Amino acid sequence: MIVFPNKFSSLETERLILNEISMNDVDFLFEIRNNNDNNKFIGRKKSSLEEVKQFIVDRISDFKEKKGLIWMIYNRDTKQNIGSICFWNFNFETNIAEIGYELAPEFQSKGFIQEALSKVINFGFNELNLQTIEAFTDKNNKPSINALLKFNFVEETEFESNTEENLIMFKLISTQL
């Protein structure tokens, strides 16, 4: 059974602080959600400022309604917001959740996402009691694929997607660790 927290847990790594999303993140999220490099692999359209504010409100509600957890990723030294990582699409019957993440382009390929993934995967299995973590990425997003493979995610060849033909699925089962 998934053990969804009643209180949001901030997480820390050697170089990162992962905090709950808030309206303080609106400028960063507006910038990242309107960045063509970030949007190209996820098919996301550019967002207005009002849409970004609503996104934040919705993610805060998701936590309260036990539908999702999103952490904003901050550089520990500079306190600069560099990305986000989340669990969502929870299946409480099978103890499965989907993980998603993104970094601002200037912080990619520096090992930050691996550091955040390590902490959040550990949280998912040890605190939330997840049995499986799923991830979806574009088959052309080599950095994301490589990040997942470093954590022993296995590509699932048997899954149906109604939306994106380039989408591939990866799974990590708690017994694979």
C-alpha positions as a LaTeX table, in Angstrom:
\begin{tabular}{lrrr}
\hline
Residue & $x$ (\AA) & $y$ (\AA) & $z$ (\AA) \\
\hline
Met1 & 0.00 & 0.00 & 0.00 \\
Ile2 & 1.32 & 3.45 & $-0.93$ \\
Val3 & 2.04 & 5.58 & 2.13 \\
Phe4 & 1.30 & 9.09 & 0.89 \\
Pro5 & 2.69 & 11.73 & 3.27 \\
Asn6 & 0.43 & 14.16 & 5.10 \\
Lys7 & 3.25 & 16.71 & 5.30 \\
Phe8 & 5.49 & 17.60 & 2.36 \\
Ser9 & 9.07 & 16.40 & 2.77 \\
Ser10 & 11.91 & 18.52 & 1.47 \\
Leu11 & 14.90 & 16.48 & 0.37 \\
Glu12 & 18.60 & 17.32 & 0.25 \\
Thr13 & 21.62 & 15.97 & $-1.58$ \\
Glu14 & 25.23 & 17.05 & $-1.70$ \\
Arg15 & 24.51 & 19.80 & $-4.26$ \\
Leu16 & 20.72 & 20.14 & $-4.27$ \\
Ile17 & 17.73 & 21.09 & $-2.18$ \\
Leu18 & 14.35 & 19.75 & $-3.32$ \\
Asn19 & 11.47 & 21.84 & $-1.98$ \\
Glu20 & 7.71 & 21.95 & $-2.39$ \\
Ile21 & 6.43 & 23.98 & $-5.34$ \\
Ser22 & 5.07 & 27.44 & $-4.50$ \\
Met23 & 4.13 & 30.71 & $-6.16$ \\
Asn24 & 7.75 & 31.75 & $-5.60$ \\
Asp25 & 8.56 & 29.45 & $-8.52$ \\
Val26 & 6.34 & 31.23 & $-11.04$ \\
Asp27 & 9.12 & 33.15 & $-12.85$ \\
Phe28 & 11.35 & 30.11 & $-13.18$ \\
Leu29 & 8.49 & 27.91 & $-14.37$ \\
Phe30 & 7.33 & 30.54 & $-16.83$ \\
Glu31 & 10.82 & 30.62 & $-18.31$ \\
Ile32 & 11.30 & 26.84 & $-18.45$ \\
Arg33 & 7.79 & 26.14 & $-19.79$ \\
Asn34 & 8.47 & 28.58 & $-22.62$ \\
Asn35 & 11.86 & 27.16 & $-23.53$ \\
Asn36 & 11.86 & 25.39 & $-26.89$ \\
Asp37 & 14.66 & 23.01 & $-25.83$ \\
Asn38 & 12.65 & 21.80 & $-22.83$ \\
Asn39 & 9.39 & 21.56 & $-24.74$ \\
Lys40 & 10.63 & 19.70 & $-27.83$ \\
Phe41 & 10.71 & 16.23 & $-26.27$ \\
Ile42 & 7.46 & 16.48 & $-24.32$ \\
Gly43 & 5.22 & 18.17 & $-26.85$ \\
Arg44 & 4.34 & 20.94 & $-24.44$ \\
Lys45 & 3.08 & 24.24 & $-25.82$ \\
Lys46 & 4.33 & 27.54 & $-24.48$ \\
Ser47 & 2.50 & 28.74 & $-21.37$ \\
Ser48 & 1.09 & 32.12 & $-20.42$ \\
Leu49 & 1.85 & 33.55 & $-17.00$ \\
Glu50 & $-1.72$ & 32.73 & $-15.92$ \\
Glu51 & $-1.31$ & 29.12 & $-17.10$ \\
Val52 & 1.89 & 28.79 & $-15.08$ \\
Lys53 & 0.17 & 30.16 & $-11.98$ \\
Gln54 & $-2.68$ & 27.69 & $-12.49$ \\
Phe55 & $-0.12$ & 24.89 & $-12.94$ \\
Ile56 & 1.33 & 25.74 & $-9.52$ \\
Val57 & $-2.13$ & 25.87 & $-7.91$ \\
Asp58 & $-2.97$ & 22.50 & $-9.48$ \\
Arg59 & 0.27 & 20.87 & $-8.26$ \\
Ile60 & $-0.31$ & 22.15 & $-4.72$ \\
Ser61 & $-3.84$ & 20.70 & $-4.89$ \\
Asp62 & $-2.46$ & 17.42 & $-6.23$ \\
Phe63 & $-0.42$ & 17.02 & $-3.05$ \\
Lys64 & $-3.37$ & 17.84 & $-0.78$ \\
Glu65 & $-5.53$ & 15.36 & $-2.72$ \\
Lys66 & $-2.79$ & 12.68 & $-2.67$ \\
Lys67 & $-2.46$ & 12.74 & $-6.46$ \\
Gly68 & 1.10 & 13.97 & $-6.87$ \\
Leu69 & 4.32 & 15.22 & $-5.34$ \\
Ile70 & 6.44 & 17.81 & $-7.12$ \\
Trp71 & 9.76 & 19.07 & $-5.88$ \\
Met72 & 11.45 & 22.16 & $-7.25$ \\
Ile73 & 15.17 & 21.54 & $-7.57$ \\
Tyr74 & 17.48 & 24.24 & $-6.21$ \\
Asn75 & 21.25 & 24.50 & $-6.34$ \\
Arg76 & 22.34 & 24.23 & $-2.69$ \\
Asp77 & 25.13 & 26.81 & $-3.02$ \\
Thr78 & 23.45 & 29.48 & $-5.15$ \\
Lys79 & 19.81 & 28.82 & $-4.05$ \\
Gln80 & 18.96 & 29.10 & $-7.76$ \\
Asn81 & 16.00 & 27.12 & $-9.09$ \\
Ile82 & 17.28 & 24.71 & $-11.74$ \\
Gly83 & 14.40 & 22.29 & $-12.41$ \\
Ser84 & 11.71 & 20.03 & $-11.03$ \\
Ile85 & 11.07 & 16.36 & $-10.33$ \\
Cys86 & 7.80 & 14.68 & $-9.44$ \\
Phe87 & 5.77 & 11.57 & $-8.77$ \\
Trp88 & 2.30 & 11.48 & $-10.29$ \\
Asn89 & $-0.17$ & 9.08 & $-11.93$ \\
Phe90 & $-0.30$ & 7.06 & $-8.72$ \\
Asn91 & $-1.94$ & 3.65 & $-8.85$ \\
Phe92 & $-2.81$ & 2.88 & $-5.24$ \\
Glu93 & $-3.91$ & $-0.68$ & $-6.08$ \\
Thr94 & $-0.60$ & $-1.74$ & $-7.61$ \\
Asn95 & 1.78 & 0.65 & $-5.77$ \\
Ile96 & 2.99 & 2.27 & $-8.98$ \\
Ala97 & 3.78 & 5.92 & $-9.69$ \\
Glu98 & 5.21 & 7.75 & $-12.64$ \\
Ile99 & 8.30 & 9.91 & $-12.24$ \\
Gly100 & 8.92 & 13.02 & $-14.31$ \\
Tyr101 & 11.68 & 15.61 & $-14.33$ \\
Glu102 & 13.16 & 18.52 & $-16.20$ \\
Leu103 & 16.09 & 20.87 & $-15.84$ \\
Ala104 & 16.72 & 24.28 & $-17.31$ \\
Pro105 & 19.05 & 23.81 & $-20.30$ \\
Glu106 & 22.03 & 25.50 & $-18.67$ \\
Phe107 & 21.98 & 22.90 & $-15.86$ \\
Gln108 & 21.71 & 19.80 & $-18.02$ \\
Ser109 & 24.61 & 17.35 & $-18.44$ \\
Lys110 & 26.12 & 18.29 & $-15.07$ \\
Gly111 & 24.88 & 15.29 & $-13.07$ \\
Phe112 & 22.10 & 17.22 & $-11.31$ \\
Ile113 & 19.27 & 15.04 & $-12.56$ \\
Gln114 & 21.07 & 11.86 & $-11.48$ \\
Glu115 & 21.52 & 13.35 & $-8.02$ \\
Ala116 & 17.83 & 14.32 & $-7.80$ \\
Leu117 & 16.69 & 10.97 & $-9.24$ \\
Ser118 & 18.72 & 9.05 & $-6.68$ \\
Lys119 & 17.11 & 10.89 & $-3.78$ \\
Val120 & 13.55 & 10.80 & $-5.17$ \\
Ile121 & 13.72 & 7.13 & $-6.21$ \\
Asn122 & 14.92 & 6.26 & $-2.71$ \\
Phe123 & 12.05 & 8.31 & $-1.25$ \\
Gly124 & 9.57 & 6.57 & $-3.52$ \\
Phe125 & 10.58 & 3.06 & $-2.55$ \\
Asn126 & 11.41 & 3.64 & 1.12 \\
Glu127 & 8.92 & 6.33 & 2.18 \\
Leu128 & 5.99 & 5.98 & $-0.23$ \\
Asn129 & 6.29 & 2.18 & $-0.37$ \\
Leu130 & 6.17 & 2.13 & $-4.16$ \\
Gln131 & 6.77 & $-1.22$ & $-5.82$ \\
Thr132 & 7.29 & 0.16 & $-9.33$ \\
Ile133 & 8.31 & 3.51 & $-10.76$ \\
Glu134 & 7.47 & 4.23 & $-14.38$ \\
Ala135 & 9.02 & 6.86 & $-16.62$ \\
Phe136 & 8.11 & 7.98 & $-20.12$ \\
Thr137 & 10.47 & 9.81 & $-22.45$ \\
Asp138 & 10.91 & 10.56 & $-26.12$ \\
Lys139 & 13.01 & 7.93 & $-27.88$ \\
Asn140 & 15.27 & 10.73 & $-29.14$ \\
Asn141 & 15.91 & 12.18 & $-25.67$ \\
Lys142 & 19.22 & 10.39 & $-25.13$ \\
Pro143 & 20.20 & 12.26 & $-21.92$ \\
Ser144 & 16.91 & 11.27 & $-20.25$ \\
Ile145 & 17.23 & 7.67 & $-21.42$ \\
Asn146 & 20.81 & 7.50 & $-20.14$ \\
Ala147 & 19.75 & 8.92 & $-16.76$ \\
Leu148 & 17.07 & 6.24 & $-16.41$ \\
Leu149 & 19.42 & 3.45 & $-17.47$ \\
Lys150 & 21.95 & 4.51 & $-14.81$ \\
Phe151 & 19.29 & 3.64 & $-12.22$ \\
Asn152 & 18.51 & 0.26 & $-13.83$ \\
Phe153 & 15.22 & 1.31 & $-15.36$ \\
Val154 & 14.27 & $-1.23$ & $-18.02$ \\
Glu155 & 12.59 & $-0.28$ & $-21.27$ \\
Glu156 & 9.10 & $-1.72$ & $-21.60$ \\
Thr157 & 8.40 & $-2.89$ & $-25.12$ \\
Glu158 & 4.79 & $-3.88$ & $-24.42$ \\
Phe159 & 2.86 & $-0.70$ & $-23.80$ \\
Glu160 & 0.32 & 1.26 & $-25.78$ \\
Ser161 & 0.43 & 4.99 & $-26.27$ \\
Asn162 & $-2.52$ & 6.88 & $-27.69$ \\
Thr163 & $-0.62$ & 10.09 & $-28.13$ \\
Glu164 & 3.01 & 10.17 & $-29.11$ \\
Glu165 & 4.64 & 7.64 & $-31.41$ \\
Asn166 & 8.13 & 8.57 & $-30.16$ \\
Leu167 & 7.24 & 7.88 & $-26.52$ \\
Ile168 & 9.00 & 5.01 & $-24.78$ \\
Met169 & 8.33 & 3.63 & $-21.32$ \\
Phe170 & 10.78 & 2.54 & $-18.65$ \\
Lys171 & 10.12 & 0.73 & $-15.38$ \\
Leu172 & 12.07 & 0.28 & $-12.19$ \\
Ile173 & 10.80 & $-2.37$ & $-9.79$ \\
Ser174 & 11.86 & $-2.17$ & $-6.16$ \\
Thr175 & 13.39 & $-5.65$ & $-6.33$ \\
Gln176 & 15.73 & $-4.45$ & $-9.12$ \\
Leu177 & 17.73 & $-2.27$ & $-6.74$ \\
\hline
\end{tabular}
